[in-house]
């Protein structure tokens, strides 16, 4: 998903059922997760495991490429063991 975050815009704290990656393509974003603050600038890529609360704030107009994985289904989890 391509996410456009405007300067001053915030995405409130949330979490995803699957793992995510966030790649900053343009701009500057403050990414807060697990008590840590990361400044995303063009070229930086971060990843988060499932269920980690996080929020974002645009320091300037920014473009982010967000990739989300589907969480494992219950029947897949049983078969993996």
Beta strands, then each sheet from edge to edge (+ up, - down):
strand 1: 2-5
strand 2: 10-14
strand 3: 20-33
strand 4: 36-41
strand 5: 45-48
strand 6: 54-68
sheet 1: 1+ 6- 2+
sheet 2: 1+ 6- 3+ 4-
sheet 3: 1+ 6- 3+ 5-
end
